[in-house]
Amino acid sequence: MYLLLASSFTASASNSDSYTDRYETDAAGNRVVVRTSAAVDSNGVVRYVEQRLDPVDETTFIYDPSIQSEATNRYHEAFCAQHGGVPSLDGETVLSGAVSGWGCRPTQGPKDHLEPGAPSDASILSEAPDFVSARAPNGVVAVGNFIAYGYVTAKSSQAGRLATSVTADGGRCRMSKSWSYSGAFNDAQQVWVNCYVDRPRVISTRTEACIPKRCTASNGEMTVR
């Protein structure tokens, strides 16, 4: 299922076929987009997963975990568990130009999830009062829908926001996720964006992260074939 840091499944050659949308009205009279897209479960089987999205405009949506179906919540839990985490249900999640997206919080501490072979990062994280690190998606995926993985670790000496984003295909597919903390914090987050590419090529990727005193970014690339 996984090639480097990406999961993939084949999809049809039309972007409109990579997902289907229907529209509902919630109890408050607001329009909700119910999007169904293909996704790979923990057993490597393609499932059709539904996400309920609050539209901001034609390509931008807010993902609210509290309004999802039980089936979606179960898939989210299984997806995060497969990658050593639990669903990240707090904060704000925004999808822009993306098919879907998922947020997970690693079950181990931030120091356990730094890039292997980078002890200097671990030292900085444990000793510096303010630190933020980002890892961009890289990998080889099949034409169609695929999931690009971004990883962030952060330590802040003061209250404020941790703002993250992971993008694929030059920023065309984006998932942004942010959290607010009432005091100093030390956290790690996995951010996944489901993107669609209709032909073989190499695409650029990027993960960005900011805390109150620092920002960082990491660039990568994925080969679609």
HUQUI-V45385 format. One line per field, one symbol per residue. ss: DSSP state (H for helix, E for strand, L for the rest). Layout:
BEGIN
ss->???
END
This chain:
BEGIN
ss->LEEELEEELLLLLLHHHLEEEEEEELLLLLEEEEEEEEEELLLLLEEEEEEEEEELLLLEEEELHHHLLHHHHHHHHHHHHHLLEEELLLLEEEEELLLEEEEEEELLLHHHHLLLLLHHHHHHHHHLLLEEEEELLLEEELLEEEEEEEEEEEEELLLEEEEEEEEELLLLEEEEEEEEELLLEEEEEEEEEEEEELLLEEEEEEEEEELLLLEEEEEEEEEEL
END
